[in-house]
Amino acid sequence: MSGLNKKIIIVDDNIAILDSLQMMLGLEGYDVQIFEKGSEMYQQLDRNNLPNLILMDMWLAGEDGRDICRLIRANEDFASLPVIIMSASRGLANSALDSGANEFVAKPFDLFDVLDKIKKYCDKN
């Protein structure tokens, strides 16, 4: 189990995606916390208990994941947190990266591809 003791936050307004990712990553040994709103997730970030990675949808109900990513990058306590942005809008990969995301994942995604990207960052720290 590669994810042992690694904490991941997932932000998506689609419950089915949250459930499937939480279950899959939980089976890999990750400690997964889920949020439907990026603003709620951001308010709960604690510099003394940071996740190893944030996996966030670009289009959240009433919010833009890129704006949340910019908030994370602007806060020196969180600036180095790996952030992966997901979106069904494949043409927005550069926009996601410009907002400070480390990676972009196009939806619908391959679970193994997402897992590989997560491992890439979680295995570092």
Number of C-alpha atoms within 10 A of each C-alpha: 9 11 19 12 12 17 19 23 21 25 27 22 21 13 13 10 15 18 13 12 19 20 14 15 20 16 12 14 16 22 18 20 15 20 18 18 21 27 17 11 17 15 8 11 15 11 10 7 9 16 20 21 21 24 24 30 28 28 18 18 13 9 15 16 27 22 16 20 28 16 17 22 19 12 10 11 14 17 15 13 19 21 26 25 25 27 21 14 12 13 10 15 18 12 12 25 17 13 18 23 26 17 17 24 23 17 12 11 12 10 13 10 11 19 15 11 16 22 15 11 16 21 11 7 7
